[in-house]
Amino acid sequence: MSLVTKTFELYGKTYTLEAGELAKQATGAALVKQADTTALVTVVVSKERKNYDFFPLTVDFNEKMYAAGRIPGGYLKREGRPSEKATLTARMIDRPIRPSFPDGFRNEVQIVATSLVADQKNPIDVICTMGASLALTLGGVPFEGPLACVRIGRNKETGEFIVNPTYEERENSDLDLELAGTRDFISMVEAGAEEVTEDDMLAAMRFGQEAIGAFCDAQLAFVEEWQRVNGPIQQKEYELDQPVPEVEERIFAHYDEMYAALSDADKLSRIAHVEELKERIRAEFTEEEQLAWEREIPVNLKKLEKKAMRTMVVETGERVDGRAADEIRPIMVKDSYLPLVHGSGLFQRGQTQVLSVLSLGMLSEGQRLDTIEPVDGKRYMHQYNFPPFCTGETGRIGAPKRREIGHGNLAERALLPVLPDETEFPYAIRVVSEVMESNGSSSMASTCASCLALMDGGVPLKRPVSGIAMGLIQEEGKTVVLSDIQGIEDFLGDMDFKVTGTERGITALQMDNKATGLTFEILKTALEQSKQGRAFILGKMLEVIPAPREQLRSSAPRIETIMVPVDKIRDIIGKGGDTIRGIQDGTGTTINVDQDGSVVVGGVGDSVNAAIDQIKEIIREPEIGEVYDGTVVTVKDFGAFVRLFGEHDGLLHISRVAEGRVDRVEDVLNVGDSVKVKVIEVDDKGKVSLDRLDKPQAPEGSGKGSGEGRPRRESRDRSERPRRRPGDNGHGGRAPRRHHEG
């Protein structure tokens, strides 16, 4: 096996495909690059066929921190649990690859994508699908390839579409569309958008389909070069599950019974009827037959259920719950569902019910990200939980599964474009969607419930968002687009097409497609039908809460930002952080100080004002003309130092402590005395000179050193007297300049 490398340019970006040097013991391996960003994708197919009634495919993305020249955080300093981004990348590879394998493939397949270089300019995720496709091809594995995935952006200023934009180009894009498939059809779509219209989204998907075709052609060119160097690729033979006509015939004899069992609007009741029928059908097979056909029997029972459901839709126009194709299930909306929390909303559509809860915090409480991407954190976090009780089942509750991470990410992208900027609303925002019941489209219900929670909590959204899941049935030459699909229509249908948006346009989109006959005309119909459905759902939401609350809940933190002089930051923090900790502990607030002088104070109720007042006292400077009730802290021969506020003192010269001449300050003032003073001068070094208001008369006998009643000092020869500099008060200090007010 010899090394083969091929570099090509598409849509202004440079790519490299390489194979034959790394991971040669894998069934197939390929190195794929965009500029310097590099991923190794390997495929291993087990030699033995597994005794499963499903396709055992596993896809993993190994996010190596060395790819970005970083050391992993944490105590162990090695990669551990995959980040959310790594999980989403694995899903991005899995979703187009999985339906490309032939029916009945039961050998275990593991695809592993490993990040080797992340150049901080070009994302690594989309090129991994091309790497997986090439590795499968070089390994001689049967699948409907080649496949590719592309990201489509759109320049906000010029409106031009961009294929696989850099991170910098994505910053100036109002569209982030990932789609995958072959040159003939799209099998996976994921998108976030800034209220893009349906027509523009469709145009972007058309453009993306052309780009996918170009990357598929590049793979074919590489394979041609590979075979020229290394000889023909050996297509491996894998035994597939073959239909057993006898099993299919005996099971499909119960078609009418299955059709009747499916005609029940209630999910649990319908499932019970279907399972009861399946058990009766299984019982018709002997123990020997059940053992011999242990895979074929469940596969054909599923085929029977699928055929009955799909035929019902295309022949009668009615669905299993009696709805028309474009009909939305009954909707129930409640705001302020929970007390004390910062915001909450309950959304129910049919038998799908989601409770979303809002929490607000300081910007410093946003999520820190430890990934290979040039993003170190995010302010908005949406998390989705799907406990087993929501489908009436038992199960383990632990770390979120890939599906939960994917659905949470979809709802996050749906709401992100309508959130206020952090300068307008300086909060970290976390929304958690708890699925209480599920019968299809819980991710769209979580989007609606989360919008309700944000509005209920007083987050000033630009516009409210709703979402809907669309489906597709292609059977017997007929095509039906379904609105608001339920679980069985997702599981047994041809498409799961989720769309979220505002009245102005689409904010997020996700599609998984199993139908190779999906045309852009069908997609156009689905988008138009989804727009009508979203508007209907949004209307129901706005009947309950027409706009975001004008004020935050009393339980939510207040966050205020003030600017302070940069040279005062040290004073606010204090030695070893003592000052700022003291303010936080005393007021129950959280304070963040930035190097630019912005101080963010967060807390509940009046605690924020109390903390800000203390900070203002620390940074406060005396100003000429201000009057203070001060306290004498030090007495000198030349005057008294008066504490004005905080650590700020001013000098009250002996000539200003009383009306008349005073020889000794102690005759008028002592340490601890209160005195009303006015600032008359602040020099360029910050020294403050004071004048006493409401001066008392000098005590009798004070200041009479040159008159009667007081001995005169012996005069000294002028040459013996020390020379005074101008302004010297004779006591080793500088006397303040006098200001005479007219």
FILUM-323260 format. One line per field, with one value per residue (C-alpha): residue number from 0; x, y, z. Coordinates in steps of 0.25 Angstrom, whole numbers, m for minus. Layout:
BEGIN
seq (NUM | ...)
u (X | ...)
v (Y | ...)
w (Z | ...)
END
This chain:
BEGIN
seq (0 | 1 | 2 | 3 | 4 | 5 | 6 | 7 | 8 | 9 | 10 | 11 | 12 | 13 | 14 | 15 | 16 | 17 | 18 | 19 | 20 | 21 | 22 | 23 | 24 | 25 | 26 | 27 | 28 | 29 | 30 | 31 | 32 | 33 | 34 | 35 | 36 | 37 | 38 | 39 | 40 | 41 | 42 | 43 | 44 | 45 | 46 | 47 | 48 | 49 | 50 | 51 | 52 | 53 | 54 | 55 | 56 | 57 | 58 | 59 | 60 | 61 | 62 | 63 | 64 | 65 | 66 | 67 | 68 | 69 | 70 | 71 | 72 | 73 | 74 | 75 | 76 | 77 | 78 | 79 | 80 | 81 | 82 | 83 | 84 | 85 | 86 | 87 | 88 | 89 | 90 | 91 | 92 | 93 | 94 | 95 | 96 | 97 | 98 | 99 | 100 | 101 | 102 | 103 | 104 | 105 | 106 | 107 | 108 | 109 | 110 | 111 | 112 | 113 | 114 | 115 | 116 | 117 | 118 | 119 | 120 | 121 | 122 | 123 | 124 | 125 | 126 | 127 | 128 | 129 | 130 | 131 | 132 | 133 | 134 | 135 | 136 | 137 | 138 | 139 | 140 | 141 | 142 | 143 | 144 | 145 | 146 | 147 | 148 | 149 | 150 | 151 | 152 | 153 | 154 | 155 | 156 | 157 | 158 | 159 | 160 | 161 | 162 | 163 | 164 | 165 | 166 | 167 | 168 | 169 | 170 | 171 | 172 | 173 | 174 | 175 | 176 | 177 | 178 | 179 | 180 | 181 | 182 | 183 | 184 | 185 | 186 | 187 | 188 | 189 | 190 | 191 | 192 | 193 | 194 | 195 | 196 | 197 | 198 | 199 | 200 | 201 | 202 | 203 | 204 | 205 | 206 | 207 | 208 | 209 | 210 | 211 | 212 | 213 | 214 | 215 | 216 | 217 | 218 | 219 | 220 | 221 | 222 | 223 | 224 | 225 | 226 | 227 | 228 | 229 | 230 | 231 | 232 | 233 | 234 | 235 | 236 | 237 | 238 | 239 | 240 | 241 | 242 | 243 | 244 | 245 | 246 | 247 | 248 | 249 | 250 | 251 | 252 | 253 | 254 | 255 | 256 | 257 | 258 | 259 | 260 | 261 | 262 | 263 | 264 | 265 | 266 | 267 | 268 | 269 | 270 | 271 | 272 | 273 | 274 | 275 | 276 | 277 | 278 | 279 | 280 | 281 | 282 | 283 | 284 | 285 | 286 | 287 | 288 | 289 | 290 | 291 | 292 | 293 | 294 | 295 | 296 | 297 | 298 | 299 | 300 | 301 | 302 | 303 | 304 | 305 | 306 | 307 | 308 | 309 | 310 | 311 | 312 | 313 | 314 | 315 | 316 | 317 | 318 | 319 | 320 | 321 | 322 | 323 | 324 | 325 | 326 | 327 | 328 | 329 | 330 | 331 | 332 | 333 | 334 | 335 | 336 | 337 | 338 | 339 | 340 | 341 | 342 | 343 | 344 | 345 | 346 | 347 | 348 | 349 | 350 | 351 | 352 | 353 | 354 | 355 | 356 | 357 | 358 | 359 | 360 | 361 | 362 | 363 | 364 | 365 | 366 | 367 | 368 | 369 | 370 | 371 | 372 | 373 | 374 | 375 | 376 | 377 | 378 | 379 | 380 | 381 | 382 | 383 | 384 | 385 | 386 | 387 | 388 | 389 | 390 | 391 | 392 | 393 | 394 | 395 | 396 | 397 | 398 | 399 | 400 | 401 | 402 | 403 | 404 | 405 | 406 | 407 | 408 | 409 | 410 | 411 | 412 | 413 | 414 | 415 | 416 | 417 | 418 | 419 | 420 | 421 | 422 | 423 | 424 | 425 | 426 | 427 | 428 | 429 | 430 | 431 | 432 | 433 | 434 | 435 | 436 | 437 | 438 | 439 | 440 | 441 | 442 | 443 | 444 | 445 | 446 | 447 | 448 | 449 | 450 | 451 | 452 | 453 | 454 | 455 | 456 | 457 | 458 | 459 | 460 | 461 | 462 | 463 | 464 | 465 | 466 | 467 | 468 | 469 | 470 | 471 | 472 | 473 | 474 | 475 | 476 | 477 | 478 | 479 | 480 | 481 | 482 | 483 | 484 | 485 | 486 | 487 | 488 | 489 | 490 | 491 | 492 | 493 | 494 | 495 | 496 | 497 | 498 | 499 | 500 | 501 | 502 | 503 | 504 | 505 | 506 | 507 | 508 | 509 | 510 | 511 | 512 | 513 | 514 | 515 | 516 | 517 | 518 | 519 | 520 | 521 | 522 | 523 | 524 | 525 | 526 | 527 | 528 | 529 | 530 | 531 | 532 | 533 | 534 | 535 | 536 | 537 | 538 | 539 | 540 | 541 | 542 | 543 | 544 | 545 | 546 | 547 | 548 | 549 | 550 | 551 | 552 | 553 | 554 | 555 | 556 | 557 | 558 | 559 | 560 | 561 | 562 | 563 | 564 | 565 | 566 | 567 | 568 | 569 | 570 | 571 | 572 | 573 | 574 | 575 | 576 | 577 | 578 | 579 | 580 | 581 | 582 | 583 | 584 | 585 | 586 | 587 | 588 | 589 | 590 | 591 | 592 | 593 | 594 | 595 | 596 | 597 | 598 | 599 | 600 | 601 | 602 | 603 | 604 | 605 | 606 | 607 | 608 | 609 | 610 | 611 | 612 | 613 | 614 | 615 | 616 | 617 | 618 | 619 | 620 | 621 | 622 | 623 | 624 | 625 | 626 | 627 | 628 | 629 | 630 | 631 | 632 | 633 | 634 | 635 | 636 | 637 | 638 | 639 | 640 | 641 | 642 | 643 | 644 | 645 | 646 | 647 | 648 | 649 | 650 | 651 | 652 | 653 | 654 | 655 | 656 | 657 | 658 | 659 | 660 | 661 | 662 | 663 | 664 | 665 | 666 | 667 | 668 | 669 | 670 | 671 | 672 | 673 | 674 | 675 | 676 | 677 | 678 | 679 | 680 | 681 | 682 | 683 | 684 | 685 | 686 | 687 | 688 | 689 | 690 | 691 | 692 | 693 | 694 | 695 | 696 | 697 | 698 | 699 | 700 | 701 | 702 | 703 | 704 | 705 | 706 | 707 | 708 | 709 | 710 | 711 | 712 | 713 | 714 | 715 | 716 | 717 | 718 | 719 | 720 | 721 | 722 | 723 | 724 | 725 | 726 | 727 | 728 | 729 | 730 | 731 | 732 | 733 | 734 | 735 | 736 | 737 | 738 | 739 | 740 | 741)
u (0 | 6 | 3 | m6 | m8 | m17 | m19 | m30 | m37 | m52 | m60 | m47 | m42 | m31 | m33 | m24 | m28 | m18 | m18 | m8 | 2 | m6 | m15 | m13 | m19 | m33 | m43 | m41 | m34 | m33 | m26 | m34 | m30 | m36 | m23 | m15 | m27 | m26 | m34 | m31 | m44 | m43 | m54 | m54 | m64 | m65 | m62 | m74 | m89 | m96 | m109 | m117 | m129 | m123 | m110 | m99 | m92 | m84 | m78 | m68 | m60 | m47 | m44 | m30 | m25 | m11 | m18 | m19 | m6 | m14 | m12 | m26 | m32 | m35 | m26 | m23 | m18 | m23 | m35 | m47 | m62 | m65 | m69 | m83 | m76 | m69 | m83 | m89 | m78 | m80 | m95 | m92 | m84 | m94 | m107 | m103 | m95 | m105 | m116 | m106 | m103 | m111 | m123 | m120 | m105 | m102 | m87 | m82 | m77 | m68 | m64 | m54 | m50 | m38 | m34 | m19 | m18 | m28 | m22 | m32 | m36 | m44 | m54 | m51 | m65 | m71 | m58 | m59 | m72 | m64 | m53 | m62 | m68 | m54 | m50 | m62 | m59 | m45 | m49 | m58 | m70 | m84 | m91 | m98 | m86 | m78 | m84 | m80 | m84 | m82 | m85 | m92 | m90 | m95 | m88 | m97 | m92 | m91 | m102 | m92 | m92 | m79 | m75 | m68 | m66 | m54 | m57 | m55 | m65 | m75 | m74 | m80 | m90 | m105 | m106 | m99 | m105 | m99 | m104 | m99 | m103 | m99 | m99 | m113 | m120 | m119 | m120 | m116 | m118 | m115 | m115 | m115 | m120 | m123 | m137 | m135 | m147 | m152 | m148 | m134 | m132 | m137 | m127 | m116 | m119 | m119 | m105 | m101 | m106 | m97 | m85 | m87 | m87 | m73 | m67 | m73 | m66 | m53 | m54 | m56 | m44 | m35 | m41 | m37 | m23 | m22 | m26 | m15 | m5 | m10 | m19 | m34 | m41 | m45 | m60 | m63 | m75 | m84 | m95 | m108 | m121 | m129 | m145 | m151 | m164 | m171 | m169 | m173 | m186 | m191 | m188 | m195 | m207 | m210 | m210 | m224 | m223 | m210 | m218 | m229 | m219 | m212 | m225 | m224 | m221 | m216 | m201 | m201 | m214 | m209 | m196 | m203 | m212 | m200 | m192 | m203 | m205 | m190 | m190 | m202 | m195 | m182 | m190 | m194 | m179 | m174 | m162 | m154 | m158 | m156 | m142 | m139 | m145 | m141 | m137 | m147 | m159 | m157 | m152 | m165 | m174 | m168 | m170 | m184 | m187 | m179 | m187 | m200 | m197 | m192 | m203 | m214 | m208 | m206 | m220 | m229 | m222 | m224 | m213 | m213 | m219 | m230 | m223 | m222 | m208 | m206 | m214 | m207 | m210 | m217 | m208 | m208 | m199 | m196 | m186 | m181 | m183 | m173 | m171 | m158 | m150 | m146 | m156 | m163 | m173 | m181 | m184 | m192 | m196 | m204 | m197 | m183 | m181 | m169 | m166 | m155 | m148 | m140 | m128 | m120 | m106 | m94 | m87 | m75 | m85 | m85 | m80 | m65 | m62 | m49 | m49 | m40 | m48 | m45 | m57 | m54 | m68 | m83 | m93 | m106 | m108 | m119 | m120 | m131 | m134 | m142 | m144 | m150 | m163 | m167 | m170 | m175 | m163 | m152 | m138 | m125 | m123 | m109 | m101 | m108 | m109 | m105 | m119 | m121 | m109 | m113 | m128 | m122 | m113 | m124 | m133 | m121 | m119 | m133 | m133 | m119 | m122 | m134 | m126 | m122 | m107 | m100 | m98 | m113 | m115 | m102 | m107 | m102 | m115 | m118 | m131 | m133 | m145 | m150 | m158 | m170 | m178 | m173 | m180 | m172 | m165 | m161 | m149 | m159 | m168 | m155 | m152 | m167 | m166 | m152 | m157 | m169 | m159 | m150 | m162 | m168 | m154 | m153 | m142 | m145 | m145 | m145 | m157 | m163 | m160 | m168 | m164 | m171 | m167 | m170 | m171 | m172 | m178 | m175 | m183 | m189 | m184 | m191 | m185 | m191 | m184 | m189 | m189 | m186 | m182 | m184 | m174 | m179 | m179 | m164 | m160 | m167 | m167 | m157 | m153 | m152 | m151 | m151 | m152 | m152 | m154 | m160 | m171 | m159 | m152 | m145 | m135 | m132 | m134 | m131 | m134 | m132 | m137 | m138 | m145 | m136 | m147 | m147 | m148 | m146 | m161 | m164 | m155 | m162 | m175 | m170 | m164 | m177 | m186 | m176 | m177 | m193 | m191 | m181 | m190 | m202 | m194 | m188 | m202 | m206 | m193 | m196 | m210 | m204 | m192 | m192 | m178 | m167 | m169 | m165 | m157 | m149 | m155 | m152 | m144 | m135 | m122 | m120 | m108 | m102 | m90 | m82 | m69 | m57 | m44 | m34 | m24 | m35 | m36 | m25 | m33 | m46 | m39 | m31 | m19 | m20 | m34 | m39 | m47 | m55 | m58 | m62 | m72 | m77 | m79 | m85 | m95 | m97 | m94 | m84 | m74 | m66 | m55 | m50 | m37 | m44 | m50 | m64 | m69 | m81 | m89 | m100 | m109 | m123 | m132 | m125 | m112 | m107 | m109 | m102 | m90 | m89 | m90 | m78 | m70 | m73 | m68 | m55 | m53 | m59 | m49 | m51 | m55 | m53 | m66 | m71 | m75 | m72 | m75 | m61 | m54 | m40 | m31 | m17 | m13 | 0 | 7 | 2 | m12 | m21 | m23 | m38 | m44 | m54 | m59 | m53 | m37 | m38 | m32 | m30 | m22 | m29 | m18 | m16 | m20 | m34 | m38 | m44 | m47 | m35 | m21 | m18 | m4 | m8 | m18 | m21 | m27 | m38 | m38 | m34 | m34 | m48 | m55 | m65 | m63 | m71 | m61 | m61 | m50 | m43 | m32 | m27 | m13 | m7 | m3 | m16 | m14 | m26 | m27 | m39 | m46 | m54 | m69 | m76 | m62 | m63 | m56 | m41 | m40 | m37 | m22 | m19 | m10 | m6 | 9 | 13 | 4 | 1 | m1 | 9 | 25 | 32 | 41 | 56 | 59 | 70 | 80 | 74 | 86 | 83 | 69 | 66 | 62 | 48 | 44 | 31 | 19 | 27 | 19 | 30 | 27 | 33 | 21 | 16 | 4 | m8 | m10 | m21 | m33 | m40 | m55 | m60)
v (0 | 13 | 27 | 35 | 50 | 59 | 74 | 82 | 95 | 98 | 110 | 118 | 108 | 98 | 83 | 71 | 56 | 46 | 31 | 19 | 24 | 24 | 14 | 3 | m8 | m1 | m6 | 8 | 21 | 35 | 48 | 60 | 75 | 89 | 97 | 93 | 87 | 72 | 60 | 45 | 37 | 22 | 11 | m3 | m13 | m26 | m39 | m46 | m43 | m38 | m45 | m32 | m26 | m13 | m7 | m6 | 7 | 15 | 28 | 35 | 49 | 49 | 64 | 64 | 77 | 76 | 79 | 94 | 94 | 93 | 85 | 80 | 87 | 79 | 71 | 59 | 67 | 58 | 57 | 51 | 52 | 58 | 72 | 76 | 81 | 67 | 60 | 69 | 66 | 51 | 53 | 61 | 49 | 39 | 45 | 44 | 32 | 23 | 22 | 20 | 5 | m6 | m11 | m24 | m20 | m26 | m25 | m15 | m3 | 8 | 21 | 29 | 43 | 49 | 63 | 65 | 80 | 91 | 103 | 113 | 118 | 106 | 98 | 83 | 77 | 77 | 71 | 59 | 54 | 54 | 47 | 36 | 34 | 33 | 23 | 14 | 15 | 11 | 0 | m7 | m5 | m5 | 8 | 19 | 28 | 36 | 46 | 59 | 70 | 85 | 98 | 109 | 123 | 136 | 150 | 160 | 171 | 165 | 154 | 144 | 129 | 124 | 109 | 104 | 118 | 121 | 125 | 140 | 139 | 132 | 145 | 153 | 143 | 143 | 128 | 115 | 104 | 90 | 80 | 66 | 55 | 51 | 58 | 54 | 56 | 63 | 54 | 63 | 78 | 86 | 101 | 114 | 127 | 141 | 141 | 137 | 136 | 122 | 126 | 129 | 117 | 108 | 116 | 113 | 98 | 98 | 104 | 94 | 82 | 87 | 88 | 74 | 69 | 76 | 69 | 56 | 57 | 61 | 48 | 40 | 47 | 42 | 28 | 28 | 32 | 22 | 10 | 15 | 14 | 3 | m5 | m8 | m7 | m20 | m20 | m28 | m37 | m36 | m45 | m37 | m41 | m46 | m46 | m59 | m59 | m69 | m60 | m48 | m54 | m60 | m47 | m38 | m47 | m38 | m25 | m21 | m24 | m15 | m4 | m4 | m5 | 8 | 16 | 21 | 36 | 33 | 28 | 19 | 12 | 11 | 5 | m5 | m10 | m11 | m19 | m28 | m31 | m33 | m43 | m51 | m51 | m56 | m67 | m73 | m77 | m90 | m89 | m95 | m85 | m73 | m78 | m80 | m66 | m58 | m46 | m48 | m48 | m34 | m28 | m32 | m28 | m14 | m14 | m18 | m6 | 3 | m1 | 1 | 14 | 20 | 14 | 20 | 34 | 33 | 26 | 33 | 46 | 43 | 40 | 30 | 41 | 45 | 59 | 64 | 66 | 80 | 80 | 84 | 76 | 84 | 94 | 98 | 109 | 114 | 125 | 127 | 112 | 112 | 122 | 128 | 124 | 135 | 131 | 118 | 113 | 101 | 97 | 85 | 81 | 68 | 58 | 65 | 74 | 82 | 91 | 101 | 109 | 121 | 125 | 138 | 141 | 149 | 149 | 142 | 130 | 127 | 114 | 113 | 104 | 95 | 91 | 92 | 103 | 118 | 120 | 121 | 122 | 125 | 134 | 126 | 112 | 103 | 89 | 79 | 67 | 54 | 46 | 32 | 35 | 44 | 32 | 24 | 15 | 12 | 15 | 20 | 35 | 40 | 48 | 54 | 45 | 50 | 52 | 61 | 69 | 70 | 75 | 85 | 91 | 92 | 100 | 108 | 112 | 115 | 126 | 131 | 141 | 148 | 150 | 164 | 168 | 167 | 182 | 183 | 172 | 168 | 154 | 140 | 132 | 118 | 111 | 96 | 89 | 77 | 68 | 63 | 56 | 52 | 48 | 54 | 68 | 70 | 79 | 88 | 88 | 92 | 103 | 109 | 106 | 113 | 125 | 126 | 125 | 136 | 145 | 142 | 145 | 159 | 156 | 166 | 157 | 164 | 155 | 143 | 129 | 117 | 103 | 92 | 78 | 74 | 60 | 53 | 40 | 35 | 22 | 16 | 28 | 38 | 49 | 55 | 66 | 65 | 77 | 74 | 60 | 50 | 39 | 28 | 38 | 41 | 27 | 21 | 33 | 38 | 51 | 59 | 73 | 83 | 98 | 110 | 124 | 138 | 145 | 150 | 137 | 125 | 124 | 109 | 97 | 82 | 71 | 56 | 50 | 35 | 37 | 38 | 44 | 57 | 69 | 83 | 85 | 76 | 84 | 97 | 91 | 87 | 101 | 108 | 98 | 100 | 115 | 114 | 104 | 113 | 125 | 117 | 112 | 126 | 132 | 122 | 126 | 141 | 140 | 136 | 145 | 156 | 162 | 160 | 165 | 180 | 176 | 164 | 155 | 160 | 147 | 150 | 157 | 171 | 174 | 188 | 193 | 205 | 211 | 215 | 221 | 210 | 215 | 213 | 198 | 194 | 202 | 195 | 181 | 184 | 177 | 162 | 165 | 169 | 181 | 175 | 162 | 171 | 178 | 165 | 158 | 170 | 172 | 158 | 163 | 158 | 168 | 166 | 177 | 178 | 184 | 195 | 200 | 194 | 189 | 179 | 177 | 166 | 163 | 163 | 175 | 187 | 180 | 184 | 199 | 197 | 191 | 202 | 212 | 206 | 206 | 220 | 224 | 217 | 224 | 237 | 249 | 262 | 274 | 289 | 295 | 282 | 283 | 271 | 268 | 262 | 256 | 261 | 250 | 257 | 270 | 276 | 290 | 295 | 290 | 278 | 267 | 264 | 251 | 255 | 241 | 227 | 229 | 243 | 254 | 269 | 279 | 290 | 300 | 307 | 320 | 314 | 307 | 319 | 334 | 341 | 337 | 323 | 319 | 304 | 296 | 288 | 301 | 299 | 285 | 271 | 257 | 252 | 265 | 267 | 279 | 284 | 288 | 292 | 288 | 301 | 295 | 281 | 282 | 274 | 263 | 262 | 269 | 275 | 289 | 292 | 304 | 302 | 307 | 313 | 316 | 319 | 331 | 328 | 325 | 337 | 339 | 330 | 338 | 349 | 346 | 360 | 367 | 368 | 356 | 348 | 349 | 353 | 344 | 348 | 353 | 347 | 353 | 353 | 345 | 334 | 332 | 320 | 325 | 321 | 317 | 324 | 317 | 310 | 311 | 310 | 296 | 288 | 288 | 296 | 305 | 305 | 317 | 326 | 328 | 341 | 341 | 354)
w (0 | m5 | 0 | m9 | m7 | m15 | m13 | m19 | m18 | m17 | m15 | m11 | m1 | m2 | 2 | 3 | 3 | 7 | 10 | 11 | 22 | 35 | 42 | 31 | 40 | 40 | 29 | 23 | 27 | 21 | 25 | 21 | 22 | 20 | 19 | 32 | 39 | 39 | 43 | 42 | 40 | 41 | 39 | 45 | 41 | 50 | 43 | 49 | 47 | 59 | 64 | 64 | 58 | 56 | 49 | 60 | 56 | 65 | 62 | 71 | 70 | 78 | 81 | 84 | 91 | 85 | 71 | 76 | 84 | 97 | 110 | 115 | 127 | 140 | 150 | 141 | 129 | 118 | 110 | 117 | 114 | 100 | 100 | 95 | 82 | 80 | 82 | 72 | 62 | 64 | 61 | 49 | 43 | 48 | 42 | 27 | 28 | 36 | 25 | 14 | 18 | 11 | 19 | 26 | 29 | 43 | 44 | 55 | 49 | 57 | 51 | 58 | 54 | 62 | 61 | 58 | 55 | 58 | 51 | 58 | 45 | 38 | 46 | 46 | 47 | 33 | 26 | 35 | 28 | 15 | 22 | 27 | 13 | 7 | 17 | 15 | 0 | 1 | 11 | 1 | 10 | 3 | 5 | m4 | m6 | m8 | 3 | 7 | 17 | 15 | 23 | 16 | 21 | 15 | 15 | 22 | 13 | 0 | 1 | m5 | m1 | 5 | 5 | 18 | 23 | 33 | 47 | 43 | 31 | 40 | 49 | 37 | 33 | 36 | 33 | 38 | 30 | 30 | 20 | 16 | 6 | m8 | m21 | m23 | m10 | 4 | 16 | 27 | 30 | 42 | 43 | 51 | 45 | 48 | 43 | 29 | 20 | 14 | 0 | 4 | 12 | 0 | m9 | 1 | 1 | m14 | m14 | m3 | m11 | m23 | m13 | m8 | m22 | m24 | m12 | m16 | m30 | m23 | m15 | m28 | m34 | m22 | m23 | m37 | m34 | m22 | m31 | m41 | m31 | m22 | m31 | m31 | m17 | m13 | m10 | 3 | 4 | 16 | 18 | 19 | 26 | 14 | 14 | 17 | 9 | 18 | 30 | 23 | 17 | 30 | 38 | 27 | 27 | 39 | 32 | 34 | 49 | 50 | 42 | 53 | 64 | 59 | 58 | 73 | 76 | 90 | 89 | 101 | 97 | 83 | 87 | 96 | 84 | 75 | 85 | 88 | 73 | 71 | 83 | 77 | 64 | 70 | 78 | 64 | 62 | 69 | 78 | 67 | 57 | 67 | 69 | 55 | 51 | 63 | 55 | 43 | 52 | 59 | 46 | 39 | 50 | 49 | 34 | 36 | 45 | 36 | 24 | 31 | 36 | 23 | 15 | 24 | 22 | 7 | 4 | 14 | 16 | 31 | 41 | 53 | 62 | 52 | 48 | 34 | 28 | 32 | 45 | 58 | 71 | 83 | 90 | 104 | 109 | 124 | 128 | 142 | 145 | 157 | 168 | 172 | 160 | 150 | 139 | 135 | 124 | 121 | 107 | 103 | 89 | 88 | 97 | 97 | 109 | 113 | 125 | 123 | 134 | 133 | 142 | 141 | 147 | 145 | 132 | 139 | 141 | 127 | 122 | 120 | 108 | 107 | 93 | 80 | 75 | 76 | 86 | 101 | 106 | 104 | 111 | 107 | 111 | 107 | 113 | 110 | 118 | 114 | 126 | 124 | 131 | 119 | 111 | 122 | 123 | 133 | 131 | 136 | 139 | 137 | 128 | 116 | 104 | 90 | 86 | 98 | 95 | 80 | 84 | 94 | 83 | 73 | 83 | 87 | 73 | 71 | 82 | 81 | 70 | 77 | 91 | 95 | 94 | 107 | 107 | 107 | 117 | 124 | 129 | 127 | 123 | 125 | 121 | 125 | 117 | 125 | 116 | 124 | 113 | 99 | 87 | 76 | 74 | 89 | 83 | 77 | 89 | 97 | 88 | 90 | 106 | 106 | 99 | 109 | 121 | 115 | 113 | 127 | 133 | 126 | 117 | 106 | 93 | 80 | 75 | 81 | 74 | 72 | 65 | 58 | 53 | 39 | 34 | 20 | 15 | 1 | m2 | m14 | m23 | m14 | m5 | 7 | 16 | 30 | 40 | 55 | 54 | 66 | 70 | 61 | 49 | 52 | 55 | 42 | 33 | 23 | 29 | 42 | 38 | 50 | 47 | 57 | 55 | 57 | 49 | 41 | 37 | 41 | 53 | 53 | 45 | 46 | 36 | 36 | 23 | 19 | 5 | m7 | m15 | m7 | m17 | m15 | m18 | m6 | 3 | m2 | 2 | 15 | 18 | 14 | 22 | 34 | 33 | 35 | 46 | 53 | 52 | 58 | 70 | 72 | 73 | 84 | 92 | 90 | 95 | 109 | 109 | 98 | 101 | 111 | 125 | 127 | 140 | 145 | 156 | 170 | 172 | 160 | 162 | 158 | 151 | 150 | 143 | 147 | 141 | 151 | 148 | 145 | 155 | 166 | 163 | 173 | 184 | 181 | 181 | 193 | 199 | 195 | 191 | 205 | 201 | 190 | 198 | 210 | 201 | 195 | 209 | 215 | 204 | 199 | 185 | 174 | 168 | 156 | 152 | 138 | 134 | 126 | 139 | 137 | 151 | 150 | 162 | 164 | 175 | 180 | 184 | 190 | 192 | 179 | 183 | 196 | 189 | 178 | 189 | 196 | 183 | 180 | 194 | 191 | 177 | 182 | 182 | 189 | 181 | 183 | 189 | 195 | 210 | 220 | 234 | 237 | 249 | 254 | 253 | 255 | 262 | 258 | 261 | 248 | 248 | 249 | 239 | 237 | 232 | 221 | 216 | 214 | 215 | 210 | 219 | 218 | 225 | 233 | 235 | 249 | 243 | 239 | 252 | 259 | 257 | 262 | 265 | 271 | 275 | 279 | 271 | 284 | 289 | 279 | 273 | 278 | 272 | 271 | 270 | 259 | 250 | 238 | 227 | 213 | 202 | 197 | 189 | 183 | 178 | 166 | 176 | 182 | 195 | 201 | 208 | 217 | 223 | 235 | 235 | 247 | 253 | 268 | 274 | 278 | 293 | 302 | 303 | 291 | 281 | 290 | 289 | 285 | 294 | 309 | 318 | 311 | 311 | 299 | 293 | 292 | 278 | 271 | 262 | 248 | 243 | 254 | 249 | 239 | 226 | 222 | 208 | 203 | 208 | 220 | 232 | 242 | 247 | 236 | 227 | 216 | 219 | 210 | 201 | 206 | 198 | 201 | 197 | 193)
END
